[in-house]
Amino acid sequence: MIIQKSTNPRISTFDSNNFSFGNTFIDHMVICEYENGKWGEVKVVPYGPLPFSPAMMGVNYGQACFEGMKAYKDEDDQVFLFRPEKNFARINKSAARLAMPEVTEEIFLGGLKALVDIDREWIPKGEGMSLYIRPLIFATEEALKARISNKYMFAIVATPAKSYYTEPVSVKISDFYSRAASGGVGSAKAAGNYAASFYPTQLAMEEGYDQIIWTDDATHKYFEESGTMNVFVRINDTIITPPTSEKILDGVTRDSFIQLAKKRGLEIKIEPIAVKDVIEAQKNGSLKEVWGVGTAVVTSVFQALGYDGEKLELPKLSNDESFALTLQKDLVDIQTNKAEDPFGWRVLVEKNVMETV
């Protein structure tokens, strides 16, 4: 691994109480190039622009995928990653589906730990604070040819993060647009999945909603995901979430919520969620909660569902009454080293002395 430390670090200007998530980047990034059938050396270099042509195949043909993960700092300034092996496995699953080369554990986890270590001062400490990390793979060959690229780049960039949604949101149940189709790339974190979701989301926002609950492409009768999140429904005291499939992303936060719910002894079912059952439960008062989970947001509680021209309000629960918020606290306490980790999810990032090469 090659380490090139920044000669003009910006950490001294970083104000953890006043920054913009997604626009504030740490001092370094990871890059690794693929050419002639193999990955090259991993490099940790100063963050900044890279020289690419508009003819780059990733831009023209969409061979691009990414991951979302976080690093956390506890009260003793120890730094932890959360289940990074899941992100490593999933980025390779996405890469394979998009006909891109998979990365090795040394490239992904080695580069990730080196980056987080060298820029550990950028990780804000406190309630809801973390470092959001974006590993990605994209085609870099300069060629206007509709085929598999011969060149790629693996990169990791990161931005300090704070609480994503602070208030409950209203979501519209989609009756026309779908996030993914059977046989498509819904189970991959393909960049194009997000581009395709922006227009329907914009239409929902113009109607007064914050996000969309995506439904199946064939009938629009079943919940799949919500915005960029996996979705959970609570009817009475039973939690339900759709099974993962070729259309539904296998979310790390989703899996963590399922395991935490089981540990608490809560009833949780992994099965299709029919729209009609949710609407009926809202009408008869048995629908207690609907929420989304994901790395960036952790948990987004929904206050209303839009369906068939109606805006259906959901109960306002206290933190103690809400399964969503209870499980969120269980998760965050493990991530930030405030609670025991019976699952072995938390990974300590050791301090290393990095030499400039």
MOKA-V376744 format. One record per residue. N is the residue number from 0. RES is the residue in three letters. SS is DSSP state (H for helix, E for strand, L for the rest). D_FIRST is the distance of its C-alpha to the first C-alpha in whole Angstrom. Layout:
n:N res:RES ss:SS d_first:D_FIRST
n:N res:RES ss:SS d_first:D_FIRST
This chain:
n:0 res:MET ss:L d_first:0
n:1 res:ILE ss:E d_first:4
n:2 res:ILE ss:E d_first:7
n:3 res:GLN ss:L d_first:10
n:4 res:LYS ss:L d_first:13
n:5 res:SER ss:L d_first:16
n:6 res:THR ss:L d_first:19
n:7 res:ASN ss:L d_first:21
n:8 res:PRO ss:L d_first:20
n:9 res:ARG ss:L d_first:23
n:10 res:ILE ss:H d_first:23
n:11 res:SER ss:H d_first:26
n:12 res:THR ss:H d_first:28
n:13 res:PHE ss:L d_first:27
n:14 res:ASP ss:L d_first:30
n:15 res:SER ss:L d_first:30
n:16 res:ASN ss:L d_first:34
n:17 res:ASN ss:L d_first:34
n:18 res:PHE ss:L d_first:31
n:19 res:SER ss:L d_first:31
n:20 res:PHE ss:L d_first:29
n:21 res:GLY ss:L d_first:27
n:22 res:ASN ss:L d_first:27
n:23 res:THR ss:L d_first:25
n:24 res:PHE ss:L d_first:22
n:25 res:ILE ss:L d_first:19
n:26 res:ASP ss:L d_first:18
n:27 res:HIS ss:E d_first:14
n:28 res:MET ss:E d_first:13
n:29 res:VAL ss:E d_first:10
n:30 res:ILE ss:E d_first:10
n:31 res:CYS ss:E d_first:10
n:32 res:GLU ss:E d_first:13
n:33 res:TYR ss:E d_first:15
n:34 res:GLU ss:E d_first:17
n:35 res:ASN ss:L d_first:19
n:36 res:GLY ss:L d_first:19
n:37 res:LYS ss:E d_first:16
n:38 res:TRP ss:E d_first:12
n:39 res:GLY ss:L d_first:10
n:40 res:GLU ss:L d_first:6
n:41 res:VAL ss:L d_first:5
n:42 res:LYS ss:E d_first:6
n:43 res:VAL ss:E d_first:8
n:44 res:VAL ss:E d_first:11
n:45 res:PRO ss:E d_first:14
n:46 res:TYR ss:L d_first:17
n:47 res:GLY ss:L d_first:19
n:48 res:PRO ss:L d_first:21
n:49 res:LEU ss:L d_first:19
n:50 res:PRO ss:L d_first:22
n:51 res:PHE ss:L d_first:23
n:52 res:SER ss:L d_first:27
n:53 res:PRO ss:L d_first:29
n:54 res:ALA ss:L d_first:29
n:55 res:MET ss:E d_first:26
n:56 res:MET ss:H d_first:27
n:57 res:GLY ss:H d_first:25
n:58 res:VAL ss:H d_first:28
n:59 res:ASN ss:H d_first:31
n:60 res:TYR ss:H d_first:30
n:61 res:GLY ss:L d_first:29
n:62 res:GLN ss:L d_first:26
n:63 res:ALA ss:E d_first:24
n:64 res:CYS ss:E d_first:23
n:65 res:PHE ss:E d_first:22
n:66 res:GLU ss:L d_first:21
n:67 res:GLY ss:L d_first:23
n:68 res:MET ss:E d_first:22
n:69 res:LYS ss:E d_first:22
n:70 res:ALA ss:E d_first:21
n:71 res:TYR ss:E d_first:24
n:72 res:LYS ss:E d_first:25
n:73 res:ASP ss:L d_first:28
n:74 res:GLU ss:L d_first:30
n:75 res:ASP ss:L d_first:29
n:76 res:ASP ss:L d_first:25
n:77 res:GLN ss:L d_first:23
n:78 res:VAL ss:E d_first:21
n:79 res:PHE ss:E d_first:21
n:80 res:LEU ss:E d_first:20
n:81 res:PHE ss:E d_first:23
n:82 res:ARG ss:L d_first:23
n:83 res:PRO ss:H d_first:19
n:84 res:GLU ss:H d_first:20
n:85 res:LYS ss:H d_first:23
n:86 res:ASN ss:H d_first:21
n:87 res:PHE ss:H d_first:18
n:88 res:ALA ss:H d_first:21
n:89 res:ARG ss:H d_first:23
n:90 res:ILE ss:H d_first:21
n:91 res:ASN ss:H d_first:21
n:92 res:LYS ss:H d_first:24
n:93 res:SER ss:H d_first:25
n:94 res:ALA ss:H d_first:22
n:95 res:ALA ss:H d_first:25
n:96 res:ARG ss:H d_first:28
n:97 res:LEU ss:L d_first:27
n:98 res:ALA ss:L d_first:26
n:99 res:MET ss:L d_first:22
n:100 res:PRO ss:L d_first:20
n:101 res:GLU ss:L d_first:18
n:102 res:VAL ss:L d_first:15
n:103 res:THR ss:L d_first:13
n:104 res:GLU ss:H d_first:13
n:105 res:GLU ss:H d_first:10
n:106 res:ILE ss:H d_first:9
n:107 res:PHE ss:H d_first:12
n:108 res:LEU ss:H d_first:12
n:109 res:GLY ss:H d_first:9
n:110 res:GLY ss:H d_first:8
n:111 res:LEU ss:H d_first:12
n:112 res:LYS ss:H d_first:12
n:113 res:ALA ss:H d_first:9
n:114 res:LEU ss:H d_first:11
n:115 res:VAL ss:H d_first:14
n:116 res:ASP ss:H d_first:14
n:117 res:ILE ss:H d_first:13
n:118 res:ASP ss:L d_first:16
n:119 res:ARG ss:H d_first:18
n:120 res:GLU ss:H d_first:21
n:121 res:TRP ss:H d_first:22
n:122 res:ILE ss:L d_first:23
n:123 res:PRO ss:L d_first:27
n:124 res:LYS ss:L d_first:29
n:125 res:GLY ss:L d_first:32
n:126 res:GLU ss:L d_first:34
n:127 res:GLY ss:L d_first:32
n:128 res:MET ss:L d_first:29
n:129 res:SER ss:E d_first:26
n:130 res:LEU ss:E d_first:22
n:131 res:TYR ss:E d_first:23
n:132 res:ILE ss:E d_first:19
n:133 res:ARG ss:E d_first:19
n:134 res:PRO ss:E d_first:17
n:135 res:LEU ss:E d_first:18
n:136 res:ILE ss:E d_first:18
n:137 res:PHE ss:E d_first:21
n:138 res:ALA ss:E d_first:22
n:139 res:THR ss:L d_first:21
n:140 res:GLU ss:L d_first:23
n:141 res:GLU ss:E d_first:26
n:142 res:ALA ss:L d_first:29
n:143 res:LEU ss:L d_first:32
n:144 res:LYS ss:L d_first:33
n:145 res:ALA ss:L d_first:33
n:146 res:ARG ss:L d_first:31
n:147 res:ILE ss:L d_first:28
n:148 res:SER ss:L d_first:25
n:149 res:ASN ss:L d_first:23
n:150 res:LYS ss:L d_first:20
n:151 res:TYR ss:E d_first:18
n:152 res:MET ss:E d_first:15
n:153 res:PHE ss:E d_first:14
n:154 res:ALA ss:E d_first:14
n:155 res:ILE ss:E d_first:14
n:156 res:VAL ss:E d_first:17
n:157 res:ALA ss:E d_first:19
n:158 res:THR ss:E d_first:22
n:159 res:PRO ss:E d_first:24
n:160 res:ALA ss:E d_first:27
n:161 res:LYS ss:L d_first:31
n:162 res:SER ss:L d_first:33
n:163 res:TYR ss:L d_first:34
n:164 res:TYR ss:L d_first:37
n:165 res:THR ss:L d_first:40
n:166 res:GLU ss:L d_first:43
n:167 res:PRO ss:L d_first:44
n:168 res:VAL ss:E d_first:44
n:169 res:SER ss:E d_first:46
n:170 res:VAL ss:E d_first:45
n:171 res:LYS ss:E d_first:47
n:172 res:ILE ss:E d_first:47
n:173 res:SER ss:L d_first:47
n:174 res:ASP ss:L d_first:50
n:175 res:PHE ss:L d_first:48
n:176 res:TYR ss:L d_first:45
n:177 res:SER ss:L d_first:42
n:178 res:ARG ss:L d_first:38
n:179 res:ALA ss:L d_first:38
n:180 res:ALA ss:L d_first:40
n:181 res:SER ss:L d_first:40
n:182 res:GLY ss:L d_first:38
n:183 res:GLY ss:L d_first:36
n:184 res:VAL ss:L d_first:33
n:185 res:GLY ss:L d_first:34
n:186 res:SER ss:L d_first:31
n:187 res:ALA ss:L d_first:28
n:188 res:LYS ss:L d_first:27
n:189 res:ALA ss:E d_first:27
n:190 res:ALA ss:H d_first:27
n:191 res:GLY ss:H d_first:31
n:192 res:ASN ss:H d_first:32
n:193 res:TYR ss:H d_first:32
n:194 res:ALA ss:H d_first:34
n:195 res:ALA ss:H d_first:37
n:196 res:SER ss:H d_first:37
n:197 res:PHE ss:H d_first:38
n:198 res:TYR ss:H d_first:41
n:199 res:PRO ss:H d_first:43
n:200 res:THR ss:H d_first:41
n:201 res:GLN ss:H d_first:43
n:202 res:LEU ss:H d_first:46
n:203 res:ALA ss:H d_first:46
n:204 res:MET ss:H d_first:45
n:205 res:GLU ss:H d_first:48
n:206 res:GLU ss:L d_first:50
n:207 res:GLY ss:L d_first:49
n:208 res:TYR ss:L d_first:47
n:209 res:ASP ss:L d_first:43
n:210 res:GLN ss:E d_first:42
n:211 res:ILE ss:E d_first:42
n:212 res:ILE ss:E d_first:43
n:213 res:TRP ss:E d_first:42
n:214 res:THR ss:E d_first:44
n:215 res:ASP ss:L d_first:44
n:216 res:ASP ss:L d_first:45
n:217 res:ALA ss:L d_first:48
n:218 res:THR ss:L d_first:50
n:219 res:HIS ss:L d_first:49
n:220 res:LYS ss:L d_first:50
n:221 res:TYR ss:E d_first:47
n:222 res:PHE ss:E d_first:44
n:223 res:GLU ss:E d_first:41
n:224 res:GLU ss:E d_first:38
n:225 res:SER ss:E d_first:39
n:226 res:GLY ss:L d_first:37
n:227 res:THR ss:L d_first:33
n:228 res:MET ss:E d_first:34
n:229 res:ASN ss:E d_first:36
n:230 res:VAL ss:E d_first:39
n:231 res:PHE ss:E d_first:41
n:232 res:VAL ss:E d_first:45
n:233 res:ARG ss:E d_first:47
n:234 res:ILE ss:E d_first:51
n:235 res:ASN ss:L d_first:53
n:236 res:ASP ss:L d_first:51
n:237 res:THR ss:E d_first:49
n:238 res:ILE ss:E d_first:45
n:239 res:ILE ss:E d_first:44
n:240 res:THR ss:E d_first:41
n:241 res:PRO ss:L d_first:41
n:242 res:PRO ss:L d_first:39
n:243 res:THR ss:L d_first:36
n:244 res:SER ss:L d_first:36
n:245 res:GLU ss:L d_first:35
n:246 res:LYS ss:L d_first:37
n:247 res:ILE ss:L d_first:35
n:248 res:LEU ss:L d_first:32
n:249 res:ASP ss:L d_first:31
n:250 res:GLY ss:L d_first:30
n:251 res:VAL ss:H d_first:28
n:252 res:THR ss:H d_first:30
n:253 res:ARG ss:H d_first:33
n:254 res:ASP ss:H d_first:32
n:255 res:SER ss:H d_first:32
n:256 res:PHE ss:H d_first:35
n:257 res:ILE ss:H d_first:37
n:258 res:GLN ss:H d_first:36
n:259 res:LEU ss:H d_first:37
n:260 res:ALA ss:H d_first:40
n:261 res:LYS ss:H d_first:41
n:262 res:LYS ss:H d_first:40
n:263 res:ARG ss:L d_first:43
n:264 res:GLY ss:L d_first:45
n:265 res:LEU ss:L d_first:46
n:266 res:GLU ss:E d_first:47
n:267 res:ILE ss:E d_first:44
n:268 res:LYS ss:E d_first:45
n:269 res:ILE ss:E d_first:42
n:270 res:GLU ss:L d_first:44
n:271 res:PRO ss:L d_first:45
n:272 res:ILE ss:L d_first:47
n:273 res:ALA ss:E d_first:50
n:274 res:VAL ss:H d_first:51
n:275 res:LYS ss:H d_first:54
n:276 res:ASP ss:H d_first:54
n:277 res:VAL ss:H d_first:52
n:278 res:ILE ss:H d_first:54
n:279 res:GLU ss:H d_first:57
n:280 res:ALA ss:H d_first:55
n:281 res:GLN ss:H d_first:55
n:282 res:LYS ss:H d_first:59
n:283 res:ASN ss:H d_first:60
n:284 res:GLY ss:L d_first:58
n:285 res:SER ss:L d_first:56
n:286 res:LEU ss:E d_first:53
n:287 res:LYS ss:E d_first:51
n:288 res:GLU ss:E d_first:47
n:289 res:VAL ss:E d_first:45
n:290 res:TRP ss:E d_first:41
n:291 res:GLY ss:E d_first:38
n:292 res:VAL ss:E d_first:35
n:293 res:GLY ss:E d_first:31
n:294 res:THR ss:L d_first:28
n:295 res:ALA ss:L d_first:29
n:296 res:VAL ss:L d_first:32
n:297 res:VAL ss:E d_first:32
n:298 res:THR ss:E d_first:36
n:299 res:SER ss:E d_first:39
n:300 res:VAL ss:E d_first:42
n:301 res:PHE ss:E d_first:45
n:302 res:GLN ss:E d_first:48
n:303 res:ALA ss:E d_first:50
n:304 res:LEU ss:E d_first:50
n:305 res:GLY ss:E d_first:51
n:306 res:TYR ss:E d_first:53
n:307 res:ASP ss:L d_first:56
n:308 res:GLY ss:L d_first:57
n:309 res:GLU ss:E d_first:57
n:310 res:LYS ss:E d_first:54
n:311 res:LEU ss:E d_first:54
n:312 res:GLU ss:E d_first:54
n:313 res:LEU ss:L d_first:52
n:314 res:PRO ss:L d_first:53
n:315 res:LYS ss:L d_first:51
n:316 res:LEU ss:L d_first:50
n:317 res:SER ss:L d_first:49
n:318 res:ASN ss:L d_first:46
n:319 res:ASP ss:L d_first:48
n:320 res:GLU ss:L d_first:49
n:321 res:SER ss:L d_first:46
n:322 res:PHE ss:H d_first:44
n:323 res:ALA ss:H d_first:41
n:324 res:LEU ss:H d_first:41
n:325 res:THR ss:H d_first:41
n:326 res:LEU ss:H d_first:39
n:327 res:GLN ss:H d_first:36
n:328 res:LYS ss:H d_first:37
n:329 res:ASP ss:H d_first:36
n:330 res:LEU ss:H d_first:33
n:331 res:VAL ss:H d_first:32
n:332 res:ASP ss:H d_first:33
n:333 res:ILE ss:H d_first:31
n:334 res:GLN ss:H d_first:28
n:335 res:THR ss:L d_first:29
n:336 res:ASN ss:L d_first:29
n:337 res:LYS ss:L d_first:33
n:338 res:ALA ss:L d_first:34
n:339 res:GLU ss:L d_first:33
n:340 res:ASP ss:L d_first:31
n:341 res:PRO ss:L d_first:33
n:342 res:PHE ss:L d_first:31
n:343 res:GLY ss:L d_first:27
n:344 res:TRP ss:L d_first:26
n:345 res:ARG ss:E d_first:24
n:346 res:VAL ss:E d_first:21
n:347 res:LEU ss:E d_first:20
n:348 res:VAL ss:L d_first:17
n:349 res:GLU ss:L d_first:16
n:350 res:LYS ss:L d_first:16
n:351 res:ASN ss:L d_first:13
n:352 res:VAL ss:L d_first:13
n:353 res:MET ss:L d_first:10
n:354 res:GLU ss:L d_first:11
n:355 res:THR ss:L d_first:11
n:356 res:VAL ss:L d_first:9
